[in-house]
């Protein structure tokens, strides 16, 4: 049985119950491995017909690649961005012996100047590849241009930008995620029930992401002739002071049985309902973050649409690894599964 070089080293280590570093020592006849363990590893190599080829040459070259991680710093606020970091570091622990160093450049997701400052810091030193959460569109496009000029590869996670050309995008199919919500609504609502769609865009860069989700949702609802039941409510950073007033007015329509929040700020709607002890309206939103999870547990949010942020980070690291070290082609679009998390299954969701 032949398997790929990348998965082969992992598989050998798993079967032998040793670290990847130990497999590496055996592959390159380096000391420090007990004869019994060495024999076991060699037996597995023969069994799976493993041939290192390019990977072995790369290991022997001792070239160290430097990867930069450019993502938001709100780890304590929501916990969400700790998840891709966990995935990246998990991948590093598996493949780090093969010559990779990480540097983190964390920015304020509400401050575009902070993003630009971290980009400047990133380019001060040598860098081969970058993992980016491109929240700010213009600044991320500027980054992509500089990467092309400097021949630096970059991978987008969580959000894609159509005019950019990353090595790979790892995240949602935004349009299809909206259709998933429409599918849920079709099961949850009676014919006469209404839906309130709440768009909360605290900066303009979020608008396209929310728009694509809504378009997917609307397309599904039109297919089932339910589009007339939809009412929309849009909020920007400038209009958040009137959030409660406008929500109260919108919910005077007693036909509203479900609120669909197109972004990650669904906890704001959950907090509004909790304050008024309203539990007879279903709520659907995005992202498995700490404030959203708390309200899911309390019953003020019913469904969270999630995309495995740990795996996003892991896949992003592997994409750079495959390109630089294994010298293999990387898939341009790596869509994450569109998971529906509820109060009944959240404990089992891999955050």
C-alpha positions in Angstrom: 0.0 0.0 0.0 1.5 3.3 -1.1 0.6 6.5 0.8 1.8 10.1 0.4 5.0 11.4 1.9 3.3 13.9 4.2 0.7 11.5 5.6 3.2 8.7 5.5 5.5 10.1 8.2 2.5 10.7 10.4 1.2 7.2 9.8 4.5 5.6 10.6 4.7 7.6 13.8 1.1 6.6 14.7 1.6 2.9 14.1 4.9 2.8 16.0 3.5 4.9 18.8 6.5 7.3 18.6 7.0 11.0 17.7 7.6 12.2 14.2 11.0 13.3 15.3 11.9 9.7 16.1 10.8 8.6 12.6 12.9 11.4 11.2 16.0 10.0 13.0 15.5 6.6 11.6 14.9 7.8 8.1 18.2 9.7 8.2 20.2 7.1 10.2 20.8 9.4 13.1 21.6 8.1 16.6 19.3 8.2 19.6 16.8 5.5 18.8 16.6 2.2 20.6 17.3 -0.8 18.3 13.9 -2.3 19.1 12.1 0.9 18.2 14.2 1.3 15.1 13.4 -2.2 13.9 9.7 -1.6 14.5 9.8 1.7 12.5 11.7 0.0 9.6 9.2 -2.8 9.5 6.3 -0.3 9.2 8.2 1.6 6.4 8.6 -1.7 4.5 5.0 -2.7 5.1 3.5 0.5 3.7 6.1 0.8 1.0 7.0 4.3 2.1 9.5 6.2 0.0 10.6 9.7 1.3 11.7 11.1 -2.0 11.3 14.9 -2.0 10.4 15.1 1.7 13.6 13.3 2.7 15.7 15.7 0.6 13.9 18.6 2.3 14.5 17.2 5.7 18.2 16.7 4.9 18.6 20.2 3.6 18.0 21.8 7.1 16.4 24.8 5.4 14.2 26.6 7.9 11.0 28.3 6.6 9.5 31.2 8.4 5.7 31.5 8.6 3.9 34.6 9.9 0.5 34.4 11.5 -1.6 37.6 11.0 -4.9 37.3 12.9 -7.0 39.2 15.5 -5.9 39.5 19.1 -9.3 39.1 20.7 -8.5 35.8 22.3 -9.7 36.8 25.7 -12.8 38.6 24.4 -14.4 35.8 22.5 -12.0 32.9 22.5 -12.7 32.4 18.8 -9.3 33.3 17.5 -7.5 31.0 20.0 -9.0 28.1 18.0 -7.0 28.6 14.7 -3.9 29.3 16.8 -4.5 25.9 18.5 -4.8 24.3 15.0 -1.7 26.0 13.7 0.4 25.0 16.8 -1.0 21.4 16.5 0.3 21.2 13.0 3.6 22.7 14.0 4.0 20.1 16.7 3.6 17.4 14.0 5.7 19.0 11.2 7.9 21.5 13.0 10.9 19.1 13.0 10.9 19.6 9.2 12.2 23.1 9.4 9.4 25.7 10.2 9.4 28.7 12.6 6.3 30.7 13.5 5.9 34.4 14.3 2.7 35.9 15.5 1.4 39.4 14.4 -1.9 40.0 16.3 -4.0 43.0 15.4 -7.2 44.7 16.8 -10.1 43.5 14.6 -11.9 46.8 15.2 -8.9 49.0 14.2 -7.6 48.9 10.6 -4.5 50.9 11.5 -3.6 48.1 13.9 -3.7 45.6 10.9 -1.5 47.9 8.8 1.0 48.3 11.7 1.3 44.5 12.2 1.8 44.1 8.4 4.8 46.5 8.6 6.2 44.5 11.6 5.8 41.3 9.6 7.8 42.6 6.7 10.7 43.8 8.8 12.2 40.3 9.0 12.5 37.5 6.5 9.3 35.7 5.8 8.3 32.8 3.4 4.6 32.3 4.0 1.8 34.0 5.8 -1.5 32.8 7.3 -4.0 35.7 7.3 -7.4 36.4 8.6 -8.2 39.3 6.1 -10.9 41.2 8.0 -10.0 44.6 6.4 -10.4 44.3 2.6 -8.3 47.2 1.3 -5.4 46.6 3.7 -5.5 42.9 2.9 -5.4 43.6 -0.8 -2.4 45.8 -0.2 -0.8 43.0 1.7 -1.5 40.6 -1.2 0.2 42.9 -3.7 3.3 43.2 -1.5 3.4 39.4 -1.1 3.3 39.0 -4.9 6.1 41.5 -5.3 8.2 39.8 -2.7 7.2 36.3 -3.8 5.7 35.4 -0.5 2.9 32.9 -0.4 -0.1 33.6 1.8 -3.2 31.6 2.9 -6.5 33.2 3.8 -8.6 31.7 6.7 -12.2 32.5 7.8 -12.8 35.2 5.1 -11.9 35.3 1.4 -11.3 38.3 -0.8 -12.3 37.7 -4.5 -9.7 40.1 -6.0 -6.8 38.5 -4.1 -5.0 35.4 -5.2 -3.9 33.5 -2.1 -2.2 30.1 -2.2 -5.4 28.8 -0.7 -8.6 30.0 1.0 -9.8 27.9 4.0 -13.3 28.8 5.3 -17.0 28.9 4.6 -18.8 28.9 1.3 -20.7 32.0 2.4 -23.6 31.7 0.0 -24.1 28.0 0.8 -24.0 28.7 4.5 -27.0 31.1 4.0 -28.9 28.3 2.2 -28.3 26.0 5.2 -30.1 28.6 7.4 -32.9 28.7 4.8 -33.2 24.9 5.0 -33.5 25.1 8.8 -36.2 27.7 8.6 -38.1 25.5 6.2 -38.3 22.8 8.9 -38.8 25.2 11.9 -41.5 27.5 10.7 -45.2 27.3 9.8 -46.4 28.9 6.6 -47.7 32.1 8.3 -44.6 32.6 10.5 -42.2 35.5 9.8 -38.4 35.9 9.8 -36.5 38.9 11.0 -33.0 39.1 9.4 -30.6 41.2 11.4 -27.4 42.4 9.8 -24.8 43.8 12.2 -21.8 45.3 10.4 -19.6 47.2 12.8 -17.3 48.2 9.9 -17.9 48.3 6.2 -15.6 45.4 5.4 -18.1 43.0 6.9 -20.9 44.0 4.5 -19.9 41.7 1.6 -19.6 38.7 3.9 -23.1 39.4 5.4 -24.5 40.1 1.9 -23.4 36.7 0.5 -24.9 34.9 3.5 -28.2 36.7 3.1 -28.3 36.1 -0.7 -27.9 32.4 -0.1 -30.7 32.5 2.6 -32.9 34.5 0.3 -32.4 32.3 -2.7 -33.4 29.2 -0.7 -36.5 31.0 0.7 -37.6 32.1 -2.8 -37.4 28.5 -4.0 -39.9 27.6 -1.3 -42.0 30.8 -1.9 -41.3 32.1 1.6 -39.5 35.4 0.7 -42.5 37.5 1.6 -42.1 36.4 5.2 -38.7 38.1 5.5 -38.1 41.5 7.1 -34.6 43.0 7.4 -33.0 45.2 10.0 -29.5 46.7 9.3 -27.1 48.0 11.9 -23.8 49.8 11.6 -21.4 51.0 14.3 -23.1 54.4 14.0 -26.6 53.0 14.6 -25.9 50.6 17.5 -27.1 53.2 20.0 -30.6 52.6 18.8 -30.3 48.8 18.7 -32.9 48.1 21.4 -35.4 50.6 20.2 -35.3 49.3 16.6 -35.4 45.7 17.8 -38.5 46.4 19.9 -40.3 48.1 17.1 -39.5 45.3 14.6 -40.7 42.6 17.1 -44.1 44.3 17.4 -44.9 42.2 14.4 -46.3 39.2 16.3 -45.7 36.9 13.2 -42.0 37.0 13.8 -41.0 33.5 15.0 -37.4 33.4 14.1 -34.4 35.9 14.0 -31.5 35.2 11.6 -28.4 37.1 12.5 -26.1 37.0 9.4 -22.9 37.5 11.4 -21.1 36.6 14.6 -22.7 39.3 16.7 -25.8 37.1 17.4 -25.0 37.4 21.1 -26.4 41.0 20.9 -29.8 39.7 19.9 -29.5 37.0 22.6 -28.8 39.6 25.2 -31.7 41.7 24.1 -34.1 38.7 24.4 -32.6 37.6 27.7 -33.1 41.1 29.2 -36.8 40.8 28.3 -37.1 37.0 29.1 -38.3 36.3 25.6 -37.9 32.6 24.7 -40.6 32.0 22.1 -38.6 33.3 19.2 -36.0 31.1 17.6 -32.5 32.6 17.0 -29.9 31.5 14.4 -26.5 33.1 14.0 -22.8 32.4 13.3 -19.6 31.4 15.2 -18.8 29.3 18.2 -17.5 32.2 20.4 -17.7 32.5 24.1 -20.5 35.1 24.3 -22.5 33.2 21.7 -22.0 29.9 23.4 -23.1 31.3 26.8 -26.4 32.4 25.4 -26.8 29.1 23.4 -26.5 27.3 26.7 -29.1 29.6 28.4 -31.6 29.1 25.5 -31.6 32.6 24.0 -29.7 31.3 20.9 -30.9 28.1 19.3 -28.5 27.4 16.5 -24.9 28.5 15.7 -23.5 28.0 12.2 -19.9 27.1 12.7 -16.8 26.1 10.6 -14.3 24.3 12.7 -11.8 27.1 13.4 -9.2 24.7 14.8 -9.1 22.8 11.6 -8.9 26.0 9.6 -5.6 26.8 11.4 -4.4 23.3 10.9 -5.2 23.2 7.2 -3.6 26.6 6.7 -0.3 25.5 8.1 -0.4 22.3 6.1 -1.1 24.3 2.9 2.1 26.2 3.4 3.9 23.1 4.4 2.8 21.2 1.3 3.9 24.1 -0.9 7.3 24.8 0.5 8.4 21.4 1.9 6.5 18.6 0.2 6.5 20.6 -3.1 3.0 19.6 -3.9 0.1 21.5 -5.5 -2.3 23.0 -2.9 -6.1 23.3 -3.4 -7.0 26.9 -4.1 -10.4 26.6 -2.3 -10.8 24.5 0.8 -14.3 24.9 2.0 -15.0 24.0 5.6 -18.0 21.9 6.6 -21.1 24.0 7.5 -21.9 22.7 11.0 -25.0 23.4 13.0 -24.3 23.5 16.7 -27.1 23.4 19.3 -27.4 23.2 23.1 -27.6 19.5 22.7 -24.4 18.9 20.8 -22.1 21.9 21.6 -20.1 19.8 24.2 -19.0 17.5 21.4 -18.0 20.2 18.9 -14.3 20.4 18.3 -13.5 24.0 19.2 
